[in-house]
Structure formats: C-alpha cells, structure tokens
Amino acid sequence: MAHMTGNDMATQDTISNKLREAFSPDSLQVVDESHLHEGHAGHRAGGETHFRVYIVSNAFKGKSRVERHRMINSTLAAELSGGVHALAIHAQAPGEGGT
C-alpha cells in the first residue's frame, strides 16, 4: 500500500489510522458528515470538518463516557486543532449495548 503524505491522505483515513493504533478497536467506523453542515459555522469547501466516530474497544472498559471522549480527543488533538471542527463520538467497550 502506497503511503500518502499531506493533503493526499484524507482526514477520514488519518482519524481511522490514529484510532486503530491507539485503541486496537474491535470495530471502527469514521463517517464524514461535513455535507450535513453546509452553511454552518466551521464548514468549509472540500468538507472534512465534521466527523462521527463509532468505536468499540477494550480500552474503554470501566471508563466513563467523558473519559472515553477525552482519550479519543487527545489522540486526535492535531486534527481537532487543525481543520476538524466537530467530532461526534460513540465509544463503547465490547458487549455494551446501544447504538
């Protein structure tokens, strides 16, 4: 697999890769929802400003919702201080219910 640099690599892929490295998730889905926010604050042409993350990982066992969000936000600090405007997080440990 060729390695891409800079803007060649989609922010979505960067987020996925960083979360995989940090949490070795059982499942991970990163959805670009930027198109839903056109005309809102933080939106820009080209998208990649608003993401929704669904992640299931043992790393979240025994952690509160706030702790899980902090773990993810610190992993993605560079993206959040850059172009990513909003991150909706759905973080679970294996076996937890909910959607």
Secondary structure, DSSP 4 states (H G I P E B T S, - for coil): -PPP-GGGS-HHHHHHHHHHHHH--SEEEEEE-GGGGTTSTT--TT--SEEEEEEE-GGGTT--HHHHHHHHHHHTHHHHHTT--EEEEEEE-TT----
